[in-house]
Amino acid sequence: MERFQDENKILWSFSSEILVKCPKCESKASILKKPAEDCKCGKCKVTSFECKHCFTKPRQPIIKYVAYGKRYCINCRKSYEFESQAFKKKSLIYKTRCPHCNFQEEGKTKIKEIIEESKFEKGLMRERWYNLPLWFQKEFDNEIFWAYNLDHIYYLERYINAGLRERNSKVNYTSSLVARLPKFVKAAKNREKLLKILKKWKE
């Protein structure tokens, strides 16, 4: 029986190179993270895009911010939900107008980031820096099975192939990549199908 012991790796452990689809030629390309030259702490990274087929230089996506939440009007005491239009700058203070009595009030708000639409079809798993689709991804039972790179694939393969899966209790187990895998990846009934996908990705 194959045995797998969680090494407590997180998704970030596999992010030094993320393989994606080039936005120009649609060939395999890379999102690379390298140490920043002017970094004094030794921990700062810079992110770059590299396509060895067409050498394009895509721009990073435009990120905008939307204020949203729920408030209780201090004038009429009724509750209402709100969501703003997209702004270029992030602000934790937002003025709303009560839909019940038109009273305006300003206060703290929740913020979510949105990225401008990509030319690629919706529903694909994307990386966060350039909003490009991952190279390794496949629809599986209405879910998306995906990986960043070959190291990520080998790690998933070891886990899925194992009949005995052991936790590592020395650190917070719930933060590990394995602990956060979706149920369809953990299910024994899907083992053979998922391993076939991983095998094809390695070719």
Salt bridges, closest charged atoms under 4 A:
GLU7 OE1 - LYS9 NZ 3.57
GLU7 OE2 - ARG158 NH2 3.04
GLU83 OE1 - LYS112 NZ 3.28
GLU116 OE2 - ARG59 NH2 2.64
GLU157 OE2 - LYS202 NZ 2.82
GLU166 OE1 - ARG3 NH2 2.86
